[in-house]
Amino acid sequence: MVYRKGELTPAAINRGWPHQVALREAACTGANHKIHLDFCKDLSLCPRGHSVYHDHTTWRVFCFADPAHATRFRARFGGEPFDPKDRGRGAAWAQWRKPG
């Protein structure tokens, strides 16, 4: 993986914004994208998120520094808690090894 100067690495995101919420990608497209960004305007949302895959479904991961902000986001939009430790490694980095 190539990193650019000043770009947040996945490890930096996990350290700085450890409270993460996964929403199905279908709920994050079109007008919903702007709704999510507007809702998070005053929250501790990381400027860079990522996506993961589980059971042939794409999930968009929103990362927060404050656990209360992640809870507010989940209360408003649903989604599931995402633990970065459940993400794949190496070539399977985008796989969500979702427990249960």
N, C-alpha and C positions, 0 to 999 in steps of 0.2 A: 504494500500500500504506500502511496506517495503522499507525503504531508507537505503543506505549504506553510511558509512562515506566518505566524499569527493565527493559524487555523486551530480550532479546538480539536484535540484528539479524543477518541472514545474514552480513554482512561481519564482525561481531564473532565469530561462531561460527567462521568460516573462519580468522580470525587466532588465536583462542585455542585452538581444537580442530581443527588442520589435518589430522590423520590420521583419515580417514573410511572406513567400511566400509558397503557396501550389501548388504542381505539382501532376498530376495523377501518381499513383505508377507505372503504366506501362511504363511511360517515365523515370523512375529512376532505372530500373533494368539492369542487364547485363553490357555491355560496357558503357552505359550511366552513371552508378554510378561513374566510374572512371573519365569520362568527367566532371561531376558536381564537383567532388572533386578537380580535377586539375584546373578548372576555379575559384574555391573559395579559392585556396591556399593563395592568397594575400588579400582576403576579410575578413571581420569580422564575418565569419560564426561560429556559436556556435558548439562546439565539439559534442554536443548531440542534435539530432532532435527528432521528433515524427511523428506519423501518426494519421490521423483522417478518419472518414468514413462519406460519404454523398451520399444518393441515390444509395446504393449498390456499391459505388466506393470508393476505398482506395486512399487517398491523402497523400503524403509525405510532411512534413512541414520543410522548411529550415528557420533558424532564424538568423538574422543579427543585429549587434549593430548599424551599420551605415545605415541610410535610403538610401544613394546613392548606397551602395553595394546591397541592396535589389532591387533597381531600375535597376541596371546593370544586376543582375541575371534574373529578369523578362524580360528585353529586349533581353537577349540571349536565354532563354529557355521557355519563356511564363509563364504560371501559373497564379494564382490569389492571390491577397493580402489576408492574413489570419489574422483576429483579434482574439487574444486569448480569448476575452470576448464571442466569438461565440461558444466556445467549451462547450460540455456538462459538467455536474457536477456529482459527485458520480460514480455510476456504469456505467453511460453513458458518462464518461469522454472522450471517443474517438469519440463521435458523434460531427459532425460539424453542428451546427444550423445555416446554411448559410442563410443570409437574401436574400429576393427577390426570 
